[in-house]
């Protein structure tokens, strides 16, 4: 029998309903797995063993008296360290927030809590979600469970590793430029970034507010649908988020038009990654979809647009960490010294780099050349997608140009690191939903197939991902980690 911590959300739910095991046993299986492996992978920064057991016991009590069991009731989840859980520390893996305790639940946490989910702990990440490898954490890098010498991707690397290593059934992450999908691809799990505005960002520490979305890391696409359904929707604390308006119809792959953007198959991408992704796309064809090559002519701009706008928004959003309002404070004789010393001591190198870049692109004399130009180019990138979605129902492409790389390899070279986001950033720039599903291996390391949909088209991409998963051999080939 599969160990309880290895179950998917759906399998665990069925087991709970049939009373094959209790929520407490399920939570304990995850906690034991974390106990046994977290030292190797550094996926969790903190484990809430007592509270998780208590939450699980409460759900068990409800099940015993015959209460209805919701799809997430008693399901053990991990939460990225930039999403607030009331009464718990939350640091975005930064020294500047050392000792900070969240005063309220993020919107998604409140929703999941109400749905009966069990929170196992908070997961490691690149500081303030800036990075592609989880090496920028102030608490040491997370290791890839497929091979601990390799990065898990980032910035939600802790969440991806926790799911891949069966330390939890699913996890929350945030995706500003690929931080859910890219680590999902490199760790062999499913990563969903919803449409901008379909999930409230209330209680997510802001990185770049026009790009940030909360997403899920799960073992299957069916599980991604369950988590998404539970967290979708807006509230009055996030004026960009709208009420949940998704149709819940599962779409048949047959008859769908799948576009393959030619600009996403560039020189420099790994040949075996390309092969696996193209095979995945052919599979969709065999399942009855029409495959068609399309063009997104302004794709070349997406990475530059992202790294200008993101940095500009980062520099504004992170101004709040001034040593007065939150977390850590360094002493100084005048206020300016307090600001300067606190920020110098509290922020890591990558965060400082982006604040400086962002301040630069917003400054007098450079604003028009960088920030304004990037906003104009953003419109071009977005228009490419709108036009292409008149011809096709979704797009299929690679999630990343390579598989996971050795820890340290790109750490000293930010530009090379930024290039690993080449395929993921455009979904954030355009605000559209996208999911990464495992589609093959290179040298035993997982590869991700990237499906991008129309705004609020989560159902379509999840349906395709789910159907693909059923026909792909991937799950059968996956070794136990
Ligand atoms: N890797 C990208 C970056 O470094 C994306 C980060 C994210 O999505 N939070 O900015």
Boltz pocket constraint, residues with backbone or C-beta under 6 A from the ligand:
constraints:
  - pocket:
      binder: B
      contacts: [[A, 128], [A, 129], [A, 130], [A, 131], [A, 132], [A, 154], [A, 155], [A, 174], [A, 175], [A, 176], [A, 177], [A, 178], [A, 179], [A, 180], [A, 207], [A, 310], [A, 421]]
      max_distance: 6.0
